[in-house]
Amino acid sequence: MKGTGGVLFSTPELRIVQIHKTNCDFVVELARLSVQCDSEWNFGEFHFEFENRILTTERTTMGRLSLAWQILTNGSMAERVSTLLAAPLAPAIPAAPAPAPVPPAPKPQRSDALSLLASLQREGRLLDFLKEPIDGYSDAQIGAAVRDIHRECGAVLERQFAIRPVLEKPEGSPVTLSSEPAHRIRLTGKVDSGAASGTLVHNGWMATKCEIPVWSGEKVAISILAQAEVELR
């Protein structure tokens, strides 16, 4: 584009070189802005602040021509643009760092002992039996109730712990103390007698596994072993 006394080159990089106005030669260097236009000006616009005035030029061909025309036809505008471009560019404002991802809240956990009690209650009604006053029941009634509790609770313990005797011998069998590790037996009777053997009076029990189900409820329900039941009618 040619103007009176000068030449304007408007390219996609917005390079404007050698503008002459009213016998006053000056050079306007806009190449620097072409590199930083996207990082320093949002929405693809150029913002020049002159005192209390802001000139906004869309990053389009017509927008560039409009800016060039104002510079060519307005000496005051040309001088201000020249002064502005002669000053060092302000450092680019770094983009704010992305906020760190918020880690998910840890899942609530409860004691395995509570989970075991909940299993014994759910499948064998153990807590119902232990918390029920039995003074008013006959032995026959208690025995009938215990039969089901014995079976169901035994199934829970077998599934989760696979409980086995420590010593696979009939009660009353002789036991040589030197043949058994100390952690597997507990001595009773005349402990200070120095005897080398004794009689098996209890086989002991040991867990061959531990597979208590992982609890996945809410924190407010950690202590609930069995929910209250409400019948709707």
PyMOL commands that set and color helices and strands:
alter all, ss='L'
color gray80, all
select helices_A, chain A and resi 31-40+42-44+61-73+75-86+112-124+126-131+139-161+177-179+182-184+191-193+219-221
alter helices_A, ss='H'
color red, helices_A
select strands_A, chain A and resi 2-3+6-7+19-21+24-26+45-50+53-58+163-165+174-176+197-199+205-207
alter strands_A, ss='S'
color yellow, strands_A
deselect
rebuild
show_as cartoon
